[in-house]
Amino acid sequence: MKKYSIVRIGSEYVVQAGETRILKVASRREAAKLVTDAAELLQEEPAPGAGEGSSIGRDMPDVS
């Protein structure tokens, strides 16, 4: 997992993953909440069956 940081640029706060800027927000509090939420989501276990082909079952059309 990359290291996340929050950098102030002018009057905005930029969330960075490593050296890549990924999100710009108006408040530091909002930036910190988003980073915390993202970190929690990344720590959750994947749903059962995740990564096993398509997530939506579809019938293949009959091509004649």
C-alpha positions, 0 to 999 in steps of 0.5 A: 500500500502506498503512503498517503499524505495531505499537502496544502497548496494555496487555499486547497488541500491535496491528497497524495498517494506516494508522489501522485496527486489524487484528490483536491479538497477545500478543508484539511478535515475533509482530506483527513476523513477521506484518507481514513475512509480509504485506508479502512476500505483497503483493510477490509477483506474482499467479498466472497467470490471477488476476483472470480470472473465477472461480478455480474452473471450474464447469458451469452447471446446465441449467435447463428 
